[in-house]
Amino acid sequence: MFDYDSELARHHERLLTALDIRPGDRVLDIGCGTGRTTRDAARAASPGSALGIDVSGPALAQALRQAEAEGLRNVDFVRGDAQAHPFPQEYFGLGVSRFGTMFFSDPVAAFANIGRALRPGARLVQLVWQAADRQEWHTAIRAALAGGHASSAPGSTADDPFALADPEVVAEVLTAAGFTAVDVVDVREPVCYGPDADRARAAVLQLRMAKDWLADLDASSAGRALDRLSATLDAHDTGDGVWFDSRAWLVGARRP
């Protein structure tokens, strides 16, 4: 399983600072993955609580194991789609997502459902990716694997990690879903793909975008693509990890 926690460590710290979680808060983590944000929220909110929701069973199993290993008793996880999950109404005092809200098939319906789970006056704070051409991790890896022959990553709109890249679209979606006071802040932090180039290559090849770009190549073309990938990762190996530039939006909104 790809280690998103290590990849997003710098973004994670920026998000935690923006959340400003207080003791007693009830936190909802949308698209929680393996639960790093959920667990950190639970620690900060104690004696409050945190609930993480995600569609991935394997990720949630890892999240539960880690929460048990850390002795956290005020955290829980549920498998489901936040777009339609029957959350308790007006229960949570804070909603959060670390790159987990870009994949809704109907984002207005999804954020409206999340909004109903938040108490009046509660904040929703999320990180989403800016446009693909602002992501060095995307452009450099794409150039290596696709060899300049693909203009964008394959996949449906519902699978687009850049679906919320336009701040105007984000504001329109959240407003239509019933949120107010939408605020969008530029965040520029590097992402890490591994402690060295060899392990970064193994990590990248776990990603769907890499599998999709390699899927239609013959053996000879795939071999050249992997050689280019290795050269790209070597060039970004700082001796303290393999780092790529990235840009995100830190989006805040409030439930009226």
Contacts in CASP RR format, 6 or more apart in sequence:
PFRMAT RR
TARGET T0000
AUTHOR 0000-0000-0000
METHOD contacts of the structure
MODEL  1
MFDYDSELARHHERLLTALDIRPGDRVLDIGCGTGRTTRDAARAASPGSA
LGIDVSGPALAQALRQAEAEGLRNVDFVRGDAQAHPFPQEYFGLGVSRFG
TMFFSDPVAAFANIGRALRPGARLVQLVWQAADRQEWHTAIRAALAGGHA
SSAPGSTADDPFALADPEVVAEVLTAAGFTAVDVVDVREPVCYGPDADRA
RAAVLQLRMAKDWLADLDASSAGRALDRLSATLDAHDTGDGVWFDSRAWL
VGARRP
1 34 0 8 1.000
1 58 0 8 1.000
1 59 0 8 1.000
1 62 0 8 1.000
1 206 0 8 1.000
2 203 0 8 1.000
2 206 0 8 1.000
2 207 0 8 1.000
3 194 0 8 1.000
3 203 0 8 1.000
4 33 0 8 1.000
4 34 0 8 1.000
4 99 0 8 1.000
5 12 0 8 1.000
5 34 0 8 1.000
5 36 0 8 1.000
6 192 0 8 1.000
6 194 0 8 1.000
7 191 0 8 1.000
7 192 0 8 1.000
7 193 0 8 1.000
7 194 0 8 1.000
7 203 0 8 1.000
8 98 0 8 1.000
8 99 0 8 1.000
8 191 0 8 1.000
9 192 0 8 1.000
10 189 0 8 1.000
10 190 0 8 1.000
10 191 0 8 1.000
10 192 0 8 1.000
11 98 0 8 1.000
11 99 0 8 1.000
11 127 0 8 1.000
11 187 0 8 1.000
11 189 0 8 1.000
11 191 0 8 1.000
11 246 0 8 1.000
11 248 0 8 1.000
12 36 0 8 1.000
12 37 0 8 1.000
12 40 0 8 1.000
12 98 0 8 1.000
14 127 0 8 1.000
14 187 0 8 1.000
14 189 0 8 1.000
14 250 0 8 1.000
15 37 0 8 1.000
15 96 0 8 1.000
15 98 0 8 1.000
15 125 0 8 1.000
15 127 0 8 1.000
15 250 0 8 1.000
16 37 0 8 1.000
16 40 0 8 1.000
16 44 0 8 1.000
18 125 0 8 1.000
18 185 0 8 1.000
18 250 0 8 1.000
18 252 0 8 1.000
19 27 0 8 1.000
19 41 0 8 1.000
19 44 0 8 1.000
19 94 0 8 1.000
19 96 0 8 1.000
19 125 0 8 1.000
21 27 0 8 1.000
21 41 0 8 1.000
21 44 0 8 1.000
21 45 0 8 1.000
21 94 0 8 1.000
22 44 0 8 1.000
22 45 0 8 1.000
23 44 0 8 1.000
23 45 0 8 1.000
23 46 0 8 1.000
23 47 0 8 1.000
23 48 0 8 1.000
24 45 0 8 1.000
24 46 0 8 1.000
24 47 0 8 1.000
24 48 0 8 1.000
24 49 0 8 1.000
25 41 0 8 1.000
25 44 0 8 1.000
25 45 0 8 1.000
25 48 0 8 1.000
25 93 0 8 1.000
25 94 0 8 1.000
26 45 0 8 1.000
26 48 0 8 1.000
26 49 0 8 1.000
26 50 0 8 1.000
26 51 0 8 1.000
26 91 0 8 1.000
26 92 0 8 1.000
26 93 0 8 1.000
26 94 0 8 1.000
27 38 0 8 1.000
27 41 0 8 1.000
27 42 0 8 1.000
27 45 0 8 1.000
27 49 0 8 1.000
27 50 0 8 1.000
27 51 0 8 1.000
27 92 0 8 1.000
27 93 0 8 1.000
27 94 0 8 1.000
27 95 0 8 1.000
27 96 0 8 1.000
28 50 0 8 1.000
28 51 0 8 1.000
28 52 0 8 1.000
28 53 0 8 1.000
28 87 0 8 1.000
28 92 0 8 1.000
28 93 0 8 1.000
28 94 0 8 1.000
28 95 0 8 1.000
28 96 0 8 1.000
28 114 0 8 1.000
28 117 0 8 1.000
28 118 0 8 1.000
29 35 0 8 1.000
29 37 0 8 1.000
29 38 0 8 1.000
29 41 0 8 1.000
29 50 0 8 1.000
29 51 0 8 1.000
29 52 0 8 1.000
29 53 0 8 1.000
29 95 0 8 1.000
29 96 0 8 1.000
29 97 0 8 1.000
29 98 0 8 1.000
30 52 0 8 1.000
30 53 0 8 1.000
30 82 0 8 1.000
30 95 0 8 1.000
30 96 0 8 1.000
30 97 0 8 1.000
30 100 0 8 1.000
30 101 0 8 1.000
30 114 0 8 1.000
30 126 0 8 1.000
31 52 0 8 1.000
31 53 0 8 1.000
31 54 0 8 1.000
31 55 0 8 1.000
31 82 0 8 1.000
31 97 0 8 1.000
31 98 0 8 1.000
31 100 0 8 1.000
31 101 0 8 1.000
32 38 0 8 1.000
32 52 0 8 1.000
32 53 0 8 1.000
32 54 0 8 1.000
32 59 0 8 1.000
32 60 0 8 1.000
32 63 0 8 1.000
32 77 0 8 1.000
33 54 0 8 1.000
33 56 0 8 1.000
33 59 0 8 1.000
33 60 0 8 1.000
33 63 0 8 1.000
34 59 0 8 1.000
34 60 0 8 1.000
34 62 0 8 1.000
34 63 0 8 1.000
34 66 0 8 1.000
35 52 0 8 1.000
35 54 0 8 1.000
35 59 0 8 1.000
35 62 0 8 1.000
35 63 0 8 1.000
35 66 0 8 1.000
35 67 0 8 1.000
35 77 0 8 1.000
36 98 0 8 1.000
37 96 0 8 1.000
37 98 0 8 1.000
38 50 0 8 1.000
38 51 0 8 1.000
38 52 0 8 1.000
38 63 0 8 1.000
38 67 0 8 1.000
38 75 0 8 1.000
38 77 0 8 1.000
39 50 0 8 1.000
39 63 0 8 1.000
39 66 0 8 1.000
39 67 0 8 1.000
39 70 0 8 1.000
39 72 0 8 1.000
39 75 0 8 1.000
41 50 0 8 1.000
41 75 0 8 1.000
41 94 0 8 1.000
41 96 0 8 1.000
42 48 0 8 1.000
42 49 0 8 1.000
42 50 0 8 1.000
42 67 0 8 1.000
42 72 0 8 1.000
42 74 0 8 1.000
42 75 0 8 1.000
43 72 0 8 1.000
45 74 0 8 1.000
46 74 0 8 1.000
47 74 0 8 1.000
48 74 0 8 1.000
49 74 0 8 1.000
49 75 0 8 1.000
49 76 0 8 1.000
50 74 0 8 1.000
50 75 0 8 1.000
50 76 0 8 1.000
51 75 0 8 1.000
51 76 0 8 1.000
51 77 0 8 1.000
51 78 0 8 1.000
51 92 0 8 1.000
52 63 0 8 1.000
52 75 0 8 1.000
52 76 0 8 1.000
52 77 0 8 1.000
52 78 0 8 1.000
53 77 0 8 1.000
53 78 0 8 1.000
53 79 0 8 1.000
53 80 0 8 1.000
53 82 0 8 1.000
53 85 0 8 1.000
54 60 0 8 1.000
54 63 0 8 1.000
54 77 0 8 1.000
54 79 0 8 1.000
54 80 0 8 1.000
55 79 0 8 1.000
55 80 0 8 1.000
55 81 0 8 1.000
56 79 0 8 1.000
57 79 0 8 1.000
60 77 0 8 1.000
60 78 0 8 1.000
60 79 0 8 1.000
63 77 0 8 1.000
64 77 0 8 1.000
67 75 0 8 1.000
67 77 0 8 1.000
78 85 0 8 1.000
82 101 0 8 1.000
82 104 0 8 1.000
82 110 0 8 1.000
82 113 0 8 1.000
82 114 0 8 1.000
83 104 0 8 1.000
83 105 0 8 1.000
83 106 0 8 1.000
83 109 0 8 1.000
83 110 0 8 1.000
83 113 0 8 1.000
84 109 0 8 1.000
84 113 0 8 1.000
85 113 0 8 1.000
87 113 0 8 1.000
87 114 0 8 1.000
87 116 0 8 1.000
87 117 0 8 1.000
88 117 0 8 1.000
89 116 0 8 1.000
89 117 0 8 1.000
90 116 0 8 1.000
90 117 0 8 1.000
90 118 0 8 1.000
90 119 0 8 1.000
90 120 0 8 1.000
91 117 0 8 1.000
91 118 0 8 1.000
91 119 0 8 1.000
92 117 0 8 1.000
92 118 0 8 1.000
92 119 0 8 1.000
92 122 0 8 1.000
93 118 0 8 1.000
93 119 0 8 1.000
93 122 0 8 1.000
93 123 0 8 1.000
94 118 0 8 1.000
94 122 0 8 1.000
94 123 0 8 1.000
94 124 0 8 1.000
94 125 0 8 1.000
95 114 0 8 1.000
95 118 0 8 1.000
95 122 0 8 1.000
95 123 0 8 1.000
95 124 0 8 1.000
95 125 0 8 1.000
96 124 0 8 1.000
96 125 0 8 1.000
96 126 0 8 1.000
97 124 0 8 1.000
97 125 0 8 1.000
97 126 0 8 1.000
97 127 0 8 1.000
98 126 0 8 1.000
98 127 0 8 1.000
99 127 0 8 1.000
99 128 0 8 1.000
99 129 0 8 1.000
99 161 0 8 1.000
99 248 0 8 1.000
100 126 0 8 1.000
100 128 0 8 1.000
101 107 0 8 1.000
101 110 0 8 1.000
101 111 0 8 1.000
101 126 0 8 1.000
101 128 0 8 1.000
101 164 0 8 1.000
102 128 0 8 1.000
102 129 0 8 1.000
102 160 0 8 1.000
102 161 0 8 1.000
102 162 0 8 1.000
102 163 0 8 1.000
102 164 0 8 1.000
103 158 0 8 1.000
103 159 0 8 1.000
103 160 0 8 1.000
103 161 0 8 1.000
103 163 0 8 1.000
104 110 0 8 1.000
104 111 0 8 1.000
104 158 0 8 1.000
104 163 0 8 1.000
105 158 0 8 1.000
107 163 0 8 1.000
107 164 0 8 1.000
107 173 0 8 1.000
107 177 0 8 1.000
108 173 0 8 1.000
108 176 0 8 1.000
108 177 0 8 1.000
109 177 0 8 1.000
110 177 0 8 1.000
111 124 0 8 1.000
111 173 0 8 1.000
111 174 0 8 1.000
111 177 0 8 1.000
111 178 0 8 1.000
111 179 0 8 1.000
112 177 0 8 1.000
112 178 0 8 1.000
114 124 0 8 1.000
114 177 0 8 1.000
115 122 0 8 1.000
115 124 0 8 1.000
115 177 0 8 1.000
115 178 0 8 1.000
115 179 0 8 1.000
115 255 0 8 1.000
118 124 0 8 1.000
118 255 0 8 1.000
119 255 0 8 1.000
120 255 0 8 1.000
120 256 0 8 1.000
121 254 0 8 1.000
121 255 0 8 1.000
121 256 0 8 1.000
122 254 0 8 1.000
122 255 0 8 1.000
123 252 0 8 1.000
123 253 0 8 1.000
123 254 0 8 1.000
123 255 0 8 1.000
124 174 0 8 1.000
124 179 0 8 1.000
124 252 0 8 1.000
124 253 0 8 1.000
124 254 0 8 1.000
124 255 0 8 1.000
125 250 0 8 1.000
125 251 0 8 1.000
125 252 0 8 1.000
126 250 0 8 1.000
126 251 0 8 1.000
126 252 0 8 1.000
127 187 0 8 1.000
127 248 0 8 1.000
127 249 0 8 1.000
127 250 0 8 1.000
127 251 0 8 1.000
128 164 0 8 1.000
128 165 0 8 1.000
128 170 0 8 1.000
128 248 0 8 1.000
128 249 0 8 1.000
128 251 0 8 1.000
129 135 0 8 1.000
129 161 0 8 1.000
129 162 0 8 1.000
129 164 0 8 1.000
129 165 0 8 1.000
129 246 0 8 1.000
129 247 0 8 1.000
129 248 0 8 1.000
129 249 0 8 1.000
130 162 0 8 1.000
130 165 0 8 1.000
130 186 0 8 1.000
130 247 0 8 1.000
130 248 0 8 1.000
130 249 0 8 1.000
131 162 0 8 1.000
131 165 0 8 1.000
131 166 0 8 1.000
131 247 0 8 1.000
132 138 0 8 1.000
132 139 0 8 1.000
132 152 0 8 1.000
132 153 0 8 1.000
132 162 0 8 1.000
132 165 0 8 1.000
133 139 0 8 1.000
134 246 0 8 1.000
134 247 0 8 1.000
135 244 0 8 1.000
135 245 0 8 1.000
135 246 0 8 1.000
135 247 0 8 1.000
136 244 0 8 1.000
136 245 0 8 1.000
136 246 0 8 1.000
137 191 0 8 1.000
137 193 0 8 1.000
137 244 0 8 1.000
137 245 0 8 1.000
137 246 0 8 1.000
138 153 0 8 1.000
138 209 0 8 1.000
140 232 0 8 1.000
140 236 0 8 1.000
140 244 0 8 1.000
141 204 0 8 1.000
141 209 0 8 1.000
141 210 0 8 1.000
141 229 0 8 1.000
141 232 0 8 1.000
141 244 0 8 1.000
142 148 0 8 1.000
142 150 0 8 1.000
142 153 0 8 1.000
142 209 0 8 1.000
142 213 0 8 1.000
143 228 0 8 1.000
143 232 0 8 1.000
144 225 0 8 1.000
144 228 0 8 1.000
144 229 0 8 1.000
144 231 0 8 1.000
144 232 0 8 1.000
145 210 0 8 1.000
145 213 0 8 1.000
145 214 0 8 1.000
145 225 0 8 1.000
145 228 0 8 1.000
145 229 0 8 1.000
146 213 0 8 1.000
146 225 0 8 1.000
147 225 0 8 1.000
147 228 0 8 1.000
150 213 0 8 1.000
153 209 0 8 1.000
153 212 0 8 1.000
153 213 0 8 1.000
154 209 0 8 1.000
154 212 0 8 1.000
154 213 0 8 1.000
155 212 0 8 1.000
157 163 0 8 1.000
159 208 0 8 1.000
164 170 0 8 1.000
164 173 0 8 1.000
164 249 0 8 1.000
164 251 0 8 1.000
165 249 0 8 1.000
167 184 0 8 1.000
167 249 0 8 1.000
167 251 0 8 1.000
170 182 0 8 1.000
170 184 0 8 1.000
170 249 0 8 1.000
170 251 0 8 1.000
171 182 0 8 1.000
171 184 0 8 1.000
174 182 0 8 1.000
174 251 0 8 1.000
174 253 0 8 1.000
175 182 0 8 1.000
178 255 0 8 1.000
178 256 0 8 1.000
179 253 0 8 1.000
179 254 0 8 1.000
179 255 0 8 1.000
179 256 0 8 1.000
180 253 0 8 1.000
180 254 0 8 1.000
180 255 0 8 1.000
180 256 0 8 1.000
181 252 0 8 1.000
181 253 0 8 1.000
181 254 0 8 1.000
182 251 0 8 1.000
182 252 0 8 1.000
182 253 0 8 1.000
183 251 0 8 1.000
183 252 0 8 1.000
183 253 0 8 1.000
184 249 0 8 1.000
184 250 0 8 1.000
184 251 0 8 1.000
184 252 0 8 1.000
185 249 0 8 1.000
185 250 0 8 1.000
185 251 0 8 1.000
186 247 0 8 1.000
186 249 0 8 1.000
186 250 0 8 1.000
187 247 0 8 1.000
187 248 0 8 1.000
187 249 0 8 1.000
187 250 0 8 1.000
188 245 0 8 1.000
188 246 0 8 1.000
188 247 0 8 1.000
188 248 0 8 1.000
189 246 0 8 1.000
189 248 0 8 1.000
190 243 0 8 1.000
190 244 0 8 1.000
190 245 0 8 1.000
190 246 0 8 1.000
191 243 0 8 1.000
191 244 0 8 1.000
191 246 0 8 1.000
192 241 0 8 1.000
192 242 0 8 1.000
192 243 0 8 1.000
193 200 0 8 1.000
193 203 0 8 1.000
193 204 0 8 1.000
193 233 0 8 1.000
193 236 0 8 1.000
193 241 0 8 1.000
193 242 0 8 1.000
193 243 0 8 1.000
193 244 0 8 1.000
194 200 0 8 1.000
194 203 0 8 1.000
194 241 0 8 1.000
194 242 0 8 1.000
195 241 0 8 1.000
195 242 0 8 1.000
196 237 0 8 1.000
196 239 0 8 1.000
196 241 0 8 1.000
196 242 0 8 1.000
197 230 0 8 1.000
197 233 0 8 1.000
197 234 0 8 1.000
197 236 0 8 1.000
197 237 0 8 1.000
197 242 0 8 1.000
200 233 0 8 1.000
200 236 0 8 1.000
200 237 0 8 1.000
200 241 0 8 1.000
200 242 0 8 1.000
201 226 0 8 1.000
201 229 0 8 1.000
201 230 0 8 1.000
201 233 0 8 1.000
204 210 0 8 1.000
204 229 0 8 1.000
204 233 0 8 1.000
205 211 0 8 1.000
210 229 0 8 1.000
213 225 0 8 1.000
214 222 0 8 1.000
214 225 0 8 1.000
214 226 0 8 1.000
217 223 0 8 1.000
217 225 0 8 1.000
233 242 0 8 1.000
236 242 0 8 1.000
236 243 0 8 1.000
236 244 0 8 1.000
END
